[in-house]
Amino acid sequence: MSTMDTSRQVIQGIGVSPGRAVGPVLRMPDPVPEPAADSRLGDESADDAVARIAAASEAVRGRLEQAAAGATGTSKEVLETTAMMAADPSLVSTAQGLVRSGGLSPARAVWQAAGQVIDQLASIGGYMAERTRDVADVRDRVVADLTGRPAPGVPDPGHPFVLVARDLAPADTATLDPDQVVAIVTSEGGPTSHTAILARALGIPAVVGAASAVDLAADARVLVDGAKGEVTVDPSDDEVARAQALAAQVRTFDGHGRTSDGHAVPLLANIGKPDGAQAAADAGAEGVGLFRTEFCFLDRTQAPSIEEQVSQYRQVLAAFPGKKVVVRTLDAGADKPLPFLTNTEEPNPALGVRGLRTSWRNPQVLEDQLDAIAQAAAAESADTWVMAPMVATVEETADFVDRCTAHGLRTAGVMVEVPSAALVSGPILARAAFASIGTNDLTQYAMASDRMLGDLAALSTSWQPAVLHLVAATCRGGEQNGKPVGVCGEAAADPALAVVLVGLGVATLSMSPRALADVAAVLQTVTREECTRLAGVALAAETADGARAAVRAELPVLEELGL
């Protein structure tokens, strides 16, 4: 929820990407209007209209693929996914059917066909509901092409600006140029929305969930504080000078995460595709704490061969010789349905057959992947660890560890994303070699809040005391068994929260490569004992805002660094 301080004109939202920036407000252009419900073919033949729909869909796909070719990392993944959706044969064929059977105009047919898909996904809820924004984005692009309108997207005024929008489509966020878009402010969205995640990956200060941002006038000069979640209208000269001085600072990471008294806290990178590995290594990452392997399996009708997987995995392992690389096995299901593995008709995919659960009915896919990981590990010198997603029970843990052992993978662990895993972390870690906490899903499941809903943004933060207690419980399970517990969710990229996590007993932190230097800089100013004390402060709070404010108040370095 956002508020506006009318005396100083300060809009309060949720800070999701640290940093300060000043610039004129530029709004996202008006959305593509819905074609009239009675929009008919007119003089155009059905055959021509059907051909135009196919051509428009192909043109949109081509432009998105071209943009993806020039992007890297998370941005590349988002653009490729949206391009695939633009070429979805079911969307195109449904629209073409509406032209032939109902005589609708091409634009109206596409709009209506997309509406059917959106309604289906929204009714399912959870992760599938997150995809509605993607479908609407593709719909708008295709309709714009059909009607001769400018394609929706981020404007280019030729000078740096603060982008203000209701929310941003994933494809829009993925094409942002940090040299032009100096900050982002949205009236909707939450801490783990696409906008938040990509803003952090690009290093752009961002505030989301700021409902009052809709009242900002175009070209108004604003100062965005992505750490505090504040947007100051018409800032003073001193405030501007301070922000510019902080923005001019360039921090680097020396490759050794530690507290001021020398307690080692390895800072690792999250990687979604092989092409992000070298950039992470260049940023100083001490290894990889989360290597997502879904890229190998998405948008396919059958699983990739073992040989293909080996080739892809080796690219990441090769970038980190002698260093730890934690490979997560396939996290299919929910927002990543696979026709050869998951049931797309599940009534609630977020609570359905996803992650490790997909191996219950299709064990060979997991067996082949473990074989591929083992072969890749044998061919490279990285210290290869492997973990399973969505583990909820001790039995699942034991079975997964046994499977890994059979393939010669000795360091097998689990992700803690389900509250039950945190609560029984003791017996789980008596079997597993390590645990890695996925704070995005753990927060969503613990707080029963869809992370994409702006109305629930206040709940969707890992500062929630309940979430912190689950993290603490997991660390106690690790301590009981002498097993390390890491964090690979977005919480690890928050410098203040990173201090708390270390104090709770977290051994390693894995994050977007851009966050490494900031987190390292803050950790180096506190002792391990201070981390433990601040963790106690956070646990004692009754609210997320209270926990965050109390910890930040005792870390003056955050203000000094503009974090």
N, C-alpha and C positions, 0 to 999 in steps of 0.2 A: 504494500500500500504506500502511496506517495503523499506527501504534504507539501504546501508552499508557505514559506515564511514571507508574508506580504511586506513586512518592514524592510527586509533586505532582498526580497525576491530570490529566495533560495528554494529550489525544488528538491525534495528529498525522495530518492528512490533506493535501489539496491545496487551497491557497487559490486561489479563482477569482474572488472579488469582494471588493475591499479594503474596509477599515473594521472597527471594533470595536463590539460590542454585547453587552449583558448582559441576561439574562432567564431565566425558568424554562423547563425543557424541556417541550415538548408534542409528543407523537408523533402522526403521522398515524394515523387509525383503522385498525383491522384491515381487510384487504382483503375484498371481497365473496367469500364462500365459493363454491366450485364446486358446482353442483347435483349431486345423486347421479346416477351414470351410468344407473341404472335408473329415473330419475324419468319417470313416464308421464303421459299426459293425464288419466286418471281420469274423472270425470264430465263434464269440459269437452269440448265438441265441437271437432273439428278446425277448423271454420270460426271459432269464437269464439277459439280459441287463435291462429290465424293473424292474426286482426284485432287481437288484443292485442299481438302482436309488432310489427305495423306502427304501432300507436298508441304503444307504448313508445318505439320508435325515433324517431318524430316528436316525442314529448314531450322526449326527450333533446336532439334537434337544436334544438328551440325554446329550451330553457333555455341551451344553449351559444351560440346566436345572440343571445339577450338579453344574456348576459354580454359577448359580443363587441361589442355595440352601445355598451356603456359603457366599453370599453377603447380603448386607442390603441396605435399603433406595433406592436412585435413581439408584445405580448400579444394585440392584436386579430387579427393574422395567425394565431397559434397557435389561438385559439378558433374562428376561422372555418374553419380546416382541419379541426379535430376535429369541428365541427358537420357539415361535408360528409361526413366519414367515417361519422358516425352515421346519415346518410341514404343511405348507400351501398346501392343497390338489390340488388347481388349478395349482400351480407351478409344483408339482410333476406329475400330470396327463398330463399337457401340454408337459412336457419333455418326458414322456412315449409315448405320441401320436406321437411325432417327431421320436422316435425310430421305432415305428411300421409302420408309414406311409412313412417316408423318409429314413429309414435305417441308421440314424445317430448313432454315438457312444454315449454311455451314457453321457460322459463329454460334448461333443458338444451339445447334446440335452438339457442338463441342462443350459448350457451357453446361448443357443438360446432362450429357454423358459424364462429365467430371463431377457434377453434383451428385449423381448416383454413387460414384466411388467414394466421394467425401462422406456422404451419409452412412455408407456401409462401414467405413473406417471409424467414424465418430461413434457409431452405435456400439462398436466393439470396445472402445475406450482404451485406456492404458497406452502402451507403446504404439499400437496401431493408430491411435488418434493423433499421434505426433506427425504422422505422414500426411494428414489432411492439408497442412500448409504447403507441403511439396506438391501435392496434386493441384491445389489452387494456383500455385506459381506456374506450373506447366500450362494449366488452362488459360491463364492470363496471357502468357507468351504466345500460345497458338492463336487465341482470339485476336490479339493485337496484330499478328501476321496476316490473319484472314481479313481484317478490317482496315489494314493500312495505317494503323496507329503506331506510335513509337513503342518499342518493346519496353516493358516495365523493367525497372532496375535503378541502380544508383546513378544520380545525375552527375554531370561533369561540368561544373561552372568555370573550370580553368584556374581555380585558386583553392587553397586549403579551406576546409569548412567542418563544422560539427553537424553530423547527420542526425536528424530527428525523424522518427518514424513510429507508427503504431507497433510494428514489429518488422523484422526483416526475414524474407525467405532465405533458406539455406544458400541457394544459388546467388542471391544478392550479397550476402555476407562473404561468400567465398571469393567474390571479385573485388572486394574492397582494396583500395590502394592506400596504405598507411601514410604515404606522403601527401595525399589529398584529404582523406577522411581522418582528421586529427582526433576525433572522439565520436562516440555513438551514444545516443539517448533514445530509449524506447519507452512507450507508455505501458507496454505489456511485456511478457516474458519473465523468466526466473533465472536463478543462479546457474542452472545446468541446461538452459535452452541453447539452441544452435547459435544464436547471437552471442551469448556469453562465452561459449566454448571457443568459437572462432575468433572473437575479439581478443581473448587471452592468447590464442595461438599467434595472432598477428601483432600483439603488443599494442593494441589500440585501447586507450582508456574508455570504459563503457559503464553506463548506468542503465539498468532495466527496471521495469515495474514502476516507472515514474509517471503516474497517470496525469499529473498536472503538466507534463511536457506538451500536451496538446494545445496548451495556451501560449506556448512560446511563439513570438512573432518571427516571421521570416527575416533574416539578416540581423536579428538581435545578437549582440555580442555576449557570449556566455563562457564561463569557466567550468569545465567538467572535472570533477574529482572522482576518479573511478575506484578509489579505495573507500572513501567515506560515503559514496553514493549521493553526492551533492552536485547540483547544477546551479551556479550563481549567475544571475542575470546582471549585466553591466558591472562587471567586477572592477575594483579599484586598480589604479596603476601599480600599487605595491603587490596586490594579489597576482596581477598579470606577470609582473617581473619575477615573482617567486616561482610561478608555474613555468615560465620560460627557462629559468635557471635550472630547475629540476629536470625539465625535458631535455636540456642540453647535456646532462650527465650521461655517461656511457658506462654501464657496469658490465664486467665480464666475470666469468666463473673459472677459477683456477683448477677445477677438477677434483677438489677435495672438500666435501661438505663436512662441517664440524662446528661445534659450539666454541665459545671463547676459551673454555678450559681444555680444549683438545678432544672432546668426546666426538668420535666419528659418526657422522650421519650421511651415508652415501646418498647422493642425489642422482636419480636415474631419470630416464626419458620414457614417455609413452609414445609408441609408434604404431601407425595404422597400416603402413605399406612400406615395402623395401626402400622406395626412393626417399623416405624420410630418415633412414638410418644414418647416412653420412652427415647430414645436417645436425643431427643430435650429437654425434661424436664430435663434430667441429665446435659445438656449443659447450663442450666440456663434460657432457654427461658421463657419469661413472659406470654406465651400463644401461640396460633397458629393463625397466620394471614392469612394463606391459607391452608385449608385442601381440597386437590383435591379428588374428589369422583369417578373419572373415573375408578379406579381400580376395582370397583364393577361391572362395565358394559362391560368392554372390553373383546373381544374374546368370546362373547356369542351370541347365536341365539335369545335370548329373555331376557327381563329385569330381574334382580334379584328380588326375592320376598321382600316384606316389612320386613319380619322377618329377612332375611339374611342381609339386609342393616342395620337394627337396631343393630344387633350383631357386625357388622364391625365398625359402627360409635361409638358405646359405648366404644370400645377399646381406641379410641383416646380421647374421652371426659374424660374417667376415669384417664388418665395420667395427666390431668390438673384440679384437683378439685378446684373450686372457681376462676378459671382463664378463660380468654376469649378464645374461640375457634371459629374461623370464618370458617364455612362450605360453600364451593362453590358448588352450584348445578351442575349437569352434564354438562360438556363442550364437548359435542359430535360434530362430524362434522370435516371438514378440515382434519387434520392428525389423527383424531380419529373417523373414520367412524364406525357406528354400523348398521348392517343389519336390525335390527328391528326398527330403528329410523331415519336413514339418507339415502339420495340418493347418492350412490357412483358414479353416472354418471354425477354429476354436472360439468360443464365446468370450474369453478373456485371456488373450495371449500373454499378457504380462505375468499372469499367474499360471501359465500353462506349461506345455512341453517345450522348454528352452534350455540352452546351455547343455550341461552334462546330461540332462534328462533325455535329450534326443537319442542318446546311445542305448537307452533301454530297449527301444524297438529296432534300432539300426546300429548295432554295435560295430559293424564293419567299417563305417565311416570314421569312427574314433580310432579303431585299430590301425587303419591305413594312415591316419594322421600321425599317430604316435610312431609308427614305423618311419614315416618321412622325417619327423623331428629327430629321431635317433640317427638316421643316416646323415642328416645335415650336421648334427652335432659331432658325429665321428669325423666328418670331412673338414671341420673348422676347429679353431682353438679357443673359441669362446666358452665360458663356463655356462652351460645350458641348463636352465631350470624349466620346469613345465608345470602349469597349473590348470585346474578345471574351473569353469564358471558355474554359478548358480548351484553350489553345493549346499545342502540343507541338513544333512544327517551324517552321523558317524559311519553308518553303513556305506553311504555313497563314497565317503572319503577312503575307507579301507579298500573298496573295490577299485577306485581310480588308482590308488598307489600300487596295488597289485598289478594292474594292467601296465602301468609305467615300468615297474620293475621287470616285467616279462619282456619289455622291449629294451632293457638295459638303461633306462632313464632313472637314475638313482635319486635325483633331487626333485621329488614330486610334491606339489602343494595344492592348496585350494584357495579360491577367492571367497571372501566373506562379504556377501551382498545381501544375504537373507538373515533377519534377526535371529532365527533359530541357530544358525551357525555360530554367531557371536556368543550366544548363551551356552552352547555346548563346545566352546572352543578348546576346553581342556582335553576331553577325549578325542576331539578331532585332531588336535596337534600332537596327541600321543601317537597318531598314525602318520600324519603328514609331516613333511620336512619343513614346511613354512606355510604362512598364510599371508594373503595380500587383500587388504580391505578396499573394496570398490565403493567409495563413499556416495557416489551418485545414486546407485540402486539401493544401497543400505538406507540412505535418507528417504528415498521414495517409499520403500516398503515399511520402514519404521513409522513414518509420519502419515502413511496412507494418502499421499499427495502426488498427483500427476505433476512431474517436474516441468512440463511445458505450459501449464496453466498459470497465467499471470496472477489470477485471483488467489492462487495458493503459493505464491512466491515466498511469502514470509515463512511458510512451513518447509520449503524446499531448500534448506540450508544446513550444512553440516555443523553449524554452530548450535543447532538445537541440542539442549542438554541431554535428551534421550539418546540422540545419535552418539554424542560424546561418551555416554555411559556404555553404549554398546562397543565402541572402540576400546574403552578401558577394559571391558570384560574380555575382549579378544586378546588384548595384550597380557592380561593375567593368565589366560590359557597358554600363551606362548611362554611366559616366564616359568610356569609350572613344569613345562617340558623342555626348557632350554631351546626353544625354537623361535626363530625371528618372525616378526610380524611387520609387514610393510603397508603402505597406503599408496594406491595407484589411481584414486579418484581425483576429481577437481579440487578437493580440499587441500591436497598436498601443495597446490600452486598458490595458496593464500599464505603470504609470509607470516602473518600473525597466527593463523591457525596451525601452520607448520610447527611453530614453537610449542603450541599446546599438544600437538600430536607426539612430538618428541618427549614431552613431559609425561604423556600417558604411557609411554613405553614403546612407541613405534620405532623400528630400527632403521628403515629406509623410506625415502619419499620419492615417488615417481610422478612426473608432471610434463607439461608441454616444455620443449627445450627453451622457449623464450622466458619461462619463469625461473629457470635455474639460478641465474645471477641474483635476482631479487631475493629469493628464498635463502640463498647462501649468505648474502650480505646481512640479513637480519639474524640468522642463526649465529653468526660469528660475533654478535654483540651480547649474547646471553650465555650463562653457564648452564650446565645440565641441571644443576640444582634449581636455578631460576626457571627453567622450563617446567620442572616438576611442580614448583610452587604455582606457576601460572596455570598449569593444567588443573590444579586444585581450585583455583579461582573460577575457571570456566565451569568445572563440574558443580560448583556450589551455586551457580546462577540458576534462576528459575525460568529465564527466557533466553532465546537465541540472541536478541539484541543486547540483553544484559550481559551475557557471556562475552560477546564480541567487544562491547564498550569497555568492560572491566579489564580485559586483557590488553586492548589497544592503549588504554590509559597508562599502562605500566611499561609500554614499549615506545619511548620517545623517538627511537631511531626511525620508526615508521613515518613520522612527520618530517624528520630530517631528510629522508630519502624520497618523500612524496608517495609513500605506499600506504 
